[in-house]
Amino acid sequence: MLPTKFPESNIAFRPPPDLEESQCGVVHGFTGEITGGSCDGLPLIVVAWRPTAEELEEINKGACIYLSLIANGLPPHFLTTSFHQATTPV
C-alpha cells in the first residue's frame, strides 16, 4: 500500500532523525482533536493508505490488511474507509 495525501491533510510526517527517507518515507496526515463521543477532546492523527491494484485484488479475495509499527508499543488505532468515521470514533 502507498501512503496517500488526502484533501484534509494538514501535516507531513517525515522520517525520524535515525532513518533515511529510503527507509521511512514521508506520510501525509491530518492532526486535530476528537469532538464528541467517548473520546471527546483527545488528540487525533489520521493517515491514509491506498492499496495497489494487486493488493486490492487480494483484499477482494479476503486477504488480511496488516498494520506494522516500528515501535515498542501499540497505540490505540482503527482502520476505516471514511474520513468522517476516522475523525469521529464512537
N, C-alpha and C positions, 0 to 999 in steps of 0.2 A: 504494500500500500504506500501511497505517496502523501506526505503532508500537504494539505491544500489550504491556500488562502481563501477566506470566505468574506462576504460583504461586511459582516460585523467585526472582523479582525481589527484589533486596536493595539497589538503588540507583536514583536518578533522575538521569539526565544532563540538565542544564539548558543553555540556550544560553550560549555564551561571552560575555564582557563586551561585545564589539563587535557582537553580534547581538541583535535583539529576539526574543521568543518567537514573533511572527508570521513571522519568517524561519527560525527553527530551534526547533521545538517540543521539549518535554520527551520524553525517551525512557527508559523503564524498562528496567533490565537486571539482570544477575547479575554479580557480581565474585567471583572466587575464584582457586584455584590448581589447575593440572592435576595429577592424581595418576595416575601410571603412564604407560606408553608412551614414545615417543621425546621427548615434550615435558614429561616429569615435572618438576614444580616450577616451571614457568613461570607467570606471571600470566595470567589469563583474564578476558575480558569477553564476555558473551553478551547479545544483544538479540533481540527477536522482532518480526516484521512480519507482519501479516495482510492477504492480498490482498482487495480489494473483489470483489463478485460479477462485475463487468465484467472485472477483472484475472484472476480465476480462470478465467473463460471463455476469455480469451486464452491463459493458461498451458496450459489443456487442449487448445488448438489448436496448441500447440508454441511459443508466444511466448517470447522470452528474458526473464530477470529481470536487471535492470541494478542494479549497486551503484554509487552515486555518493558520493565523499568530497570534502568541501571541505578539501583539504589539499595539501601539496607532495609527498606520497609515498603509497605503498600498503602499509599494514601487512599482515603475514600474516593471512589470514582464510579462512573457508569457510562455506558455507551448508548447512543440514540441516533436516529437519522433526522431529528427535528431540533433546530436551534432553540425554538421555544421550550421544548422539553428539556434541553440541555441547560437552560438558564432558569427553569422553574421546577426543580425537583420536588417531589412530594415528601 
